[in-house]
Amino acid sequence: MRVAPRTILFLPACLCWFLTGCQWLSPPLTPETTYFKLLGGALNDVAYDIAFTGQGDFLIAGAEVNIITDEASQLPVEVSRAMLYRLTDAGTLVWQTEVPGKTAKAVRVQGQEAAYVATDYITTKINGQNITKVALSKVSLATGTVEWTKIYDENVSATFFPNDQIQQAIQLEIKGQEIIIAATYNVNCQSSASQLCQKALFIYTDLSGNVLLSKVQRYGLDNYDNTIARIRQQDNIIFWCGTTVVSGSTPRIRVAGFRQDNNTTPIFDILTLGDPLKNETGSDLQVGTDGNLYLIGSSNQDIFLARIDLQRDSQGNIIAWNKAWQKTIGGSGEDEGIALFIAANGDLLVAGDISSTSQNEEIYVGRYSAGGTLLWEQTFGGRGNDHARLIQELPSGEILLLGTFFFENNDMITLIRLTADGSFIE
């Protein structure tokens, strides 16, 4: 149920204007630090990740999607290409470039000269089905030029895990002289040969993209039909959340934690969140400034939010967990929790899709205390279905929201910059 009134901002097409080149659309706000931008062209565009350059600019990783007619079947086929955009702090486009792959899932900046992009990469079809691999590209920050691309498939882990299929890139991190690609891969479930169990795979490379085979790791359980949505790494702990179907039951939210030095036995494995009789999905999790886990997802067509307190011993090892609280956000429509970020003061920044008061899906953003109390909430919607993708807090305390917005028959990348209290400066 709604816990406070919502503010809905509608942005009709007549409020926008175009710049040349890649289309930037801006409502006639005159903000000093806040804005609403749409990025894209005549095709459908989607964003997945954002990274800051350290020079006041930021990068957006995503994809440009087109629907074409397959010559053989005469059926509509979705074709996409991975894209990377560089923007100034004010939201002005500096350059855009195509990156090898289908979808750019994650981007990180290394120093002042280069960015690394992880993409889903389709190389061939087997029996009419796409086979997805993971690719890593190095891109010049100054010009957007792709310097090299490395493609990783099942051969990355064949020495240790034969017959596994890498499925998709999830995240990318750079630590010192190493790049860590968090991906997923499928194996046949031990409980059913007809099901695929998805696990988390960590691919370590040097800054030239060469795989460090001795550090390849996987995390997961073999006996359930898993779908992993988000992977987090803190200290020596790997956390992941997603959705699990146990023995033909309804989908359940799942959260698990593994030590890096023991990737076969989980520290904890939680399947008791939410309601076992309702359809649920896990979308994102974060480790808070208090050391506890915060989770967002969906439960029975409502946004689901929860805190899991982790008990540690004197050496910092997790020895127990406790569900501190959980809540649902939504109304009569179909609502979904997408992304979560922990603000510097410990508050939770929440992003999702909500359709409780409209025929179309709208972008939802809210701020909650660490105890789950609503501080404020806001929605953004237009004439079509709009979707949240990512939310972050800037060093200034302002909030950056990334998603897609339906505009003139196309999905476009949405970039919304708000003050800490969720408002525009007009």
C-alpha positions, 0 to 999 in steps of 0.5 A: 500500500502507499505510505505517502502521497506521490508526486507525478511529473508528466512530460509531454512531447511538446515540452521538448526540443532537439539538438543535432547529432544524437538526440538530446531532449530537454524539458524547458527547466532552467536548473542550476544542478538538476535536469531531465535528459533523454538520449537516443535516436530513431531506434529503441535505446536502453542503459545499464550502467554508469561510471564517473571519470574523475574529471567531472564527466561520466559514462553510460553503457547501454544498447541501441535496439532495432526490430527488423524482419528476418529474411528467412522466417519473415518474422520480426527479430530484435537486433541490438548493438552495444553503445557507450556515451560520455557526458559532461556533469551538465548532461551534455553529450561529448561523444558516443561510440559503438562497442563490440557486442550486443549490450554494454552491461557494465563500465568502469574507468581506469586512471585518466585515459581509459575505460573498460566495458563488459558486453554480452557478445553473440558470435554464432547460433546453434540449432537456431538459438543465440549463444551469448559470450562475454566480451571486454573492451578498452575504450579511450576516454578522450575520443571514444575509440575502441582500442581492443576487445577480448571475448571470453567463452566456456574455454575460460573455465574449461580447465575447472568447469567443463561443459558450462556455458557463460550466459551474460555479463553482470558487473565489472570492477577494477582493483589495482592492476586487475579487472574483475568481470562478474558474469553468469553461466548455466549448468544442468541442475543436479535435481533435474536435467531439464533445468538450468542452474545459473551460477556466478562466475568471476573472470579475472584479467590483467589490464590487457584483458589476459585471463588470470586462470588461477583466479577464475571462481564460481559461486552457486548451488547446483540443486535449484533453478536460479536466475542471478540479478546482482552480484556484490563483492566486499572484503572477502565476501561474495554476495548475490541475489536473484530468483529461485524456483524450488521443486516447481514452487512459485519463484522466490527471492534468494540471497546468498553469501560465499567466502572467496576462499571457499566458493562451494559452501555458502556462509548463508543462503536465504529463501525465507524472505517475502511470502512463499505463496507469492511470485517474487523476484530479487533485483539488487542488493547493497552492503550498507554503511552499517555492514548489513545487507539491503535488498530490493525486488518484487513480491506479488506485483509490489516493490519489495524492500528488506534489511538483513542484519549480518552478525560477525565475530571478532575477526569480521566473519559472518556467523549468523543473519537476521531479517530486521524488517521487510516492506512492500511499496505499491498499490493495485497496479503491477509494480517492480523494484529495480535498483538500490543505492546506499547514500553517504548518511546511510539512507536507502535510495530506491528506484523501480517501476510503478503502475498503481495510478496509471495505465502505463508504467512509470519510474519510481524513486524514493528515499528511505531511512535505514529502518525502512521509514519513507522520507520522500518519494516521486514518480516520473511518467509520460505517455508510454511505459517508462522504466528505472535502471540504476540510481546513485548518489553524487558527491554533492548529495544530489541523486542521479537516476538512469532508465528508459523513457518512452518518447515518440514511439521509441524507448530512449535513455533517461537521465534524471538529476534530482536534489537530495530531497527529490526535487528539481531546481526550477 
